[in-house]
Amino acid sequence: RFSGTFVGNAESASPAAAASPPVAAATLPAVPTIPVVPTIVGVPNTVAEGVLNPSEVKPPASGTRRARVLYDYEAADSTELALLADEMITVYSLPGMDPDWLIGERGNQKGKVPVTYLELLS
């Protein structure tokens, strides 16, 4: 018998096994049921909640970098920027943003881009 896989087998012949409490409930980690959304001073709530409205995002006064795109990337939704391999874009991060993503700009287009698709330049 594997611990925590199935408790309460009707074919169990042992009365002690039938009387034992379910093991699976005791071994599962607690899962939070209320999402925690950080509030960041100076950043619109839409960015802190993971919803990016490109028209609301302004590049920082300093800290922008150029990046070369390594692979084509198809945007999953309107918050992301589609990328073509070998193109050059400007990138920057925002406070509280997932470190695996940056904001990318190409002309007047703006959106989230995955860091793994980029070669960051000086």
Secondary structure as the mmCIF struct_conf table of DSSP 4:
data_model
#
loop_
_struct_conf.conf_type_id
_struct_conf.id
_struct_conf.beg_label_comp_id
_struct_conf.beg_label_asym_id
_struct_conf.beg_label_seq_id
_struct_conf.end_label_comp_id
_struct_conf.end_label_asym_id
_struct_conf.end_label_seq_id
TURN_TY1_P TURN_TY1_P1 SER A 3 THR A 5
TURN_TY1_P TURN_TY1_P2 ALA A 10 GLU A 11
HELX_RH_AL_P HELX_RH_AL_P1 PRO A 15 ALA A 19
BEND BEND1 SER A 20 SER A 20
HELX_LH_PP_P HELX_LH_PP_P1 PRO A 21 PRO A 22
HELX_RH_AL_P HELX_RH_AL_P2 VAL A 23 THR A 27
BEND BEND2 LEU A 28 LEU A 28
HELX_LH_PP_P HELX_LH_PP_P2 PRO A 29 ALA A 30
BEND BEND3 ILE A 34 ILE A 34
TURN_TY1_P TURN_TY1_P3 VAL A 41 GLY A 42
BEND BEND4 VAL A 43 VAL A 43
HELX_RH_AL_P HELX_RH_AL_P3 ASN A 45 ALA A 48
TURN_TY1_P TURN_TY1_P4 GLU A 49 GLY A 50
TURN_TY1_P TURN_TY1_P5 PRO A 54 GLU A 56
BEND BEND5 ALA A 61 SER A 62
STRN STRN1 ARG A 65 VAL A 69
BEND BEND6 TYR A 71 TYR A 71
STRN STRN2 TYR A 73 TYR A 73
BEND BEND7 ALA A 76 ASP A 77
TURN_TY1_P TURN_TY1_P6 SER A 78 THR A 79
STRN STRN3 GLU A 80 GLU A 80
STRN STRN4 LEU A 83 LEU A 83
TURN_TY1_P TURN_TY1_P7 ALA A 85 ASP A 86
STRN STRN5 MET A 88 TYR A 92
TURN_TY1_P TURN_TY1_P8 PRO A 95 GLY A 96
TURN_TY1_P TURN_TY1_P9 PRO A 99 ASP A 100
STRN STRN6 TRP A 101 ARG A 106
TURN_TY1_P TURN_TY1_P10 GLY A 107 ASN A 108
STRN STRN7 GLN A 109 PRO A 114
HELX_RH_3T_P HELX_RH_3T_P1 VAL A 115 TYR A 117
STRN STRN8 LEU A 118 LEU A 120
#
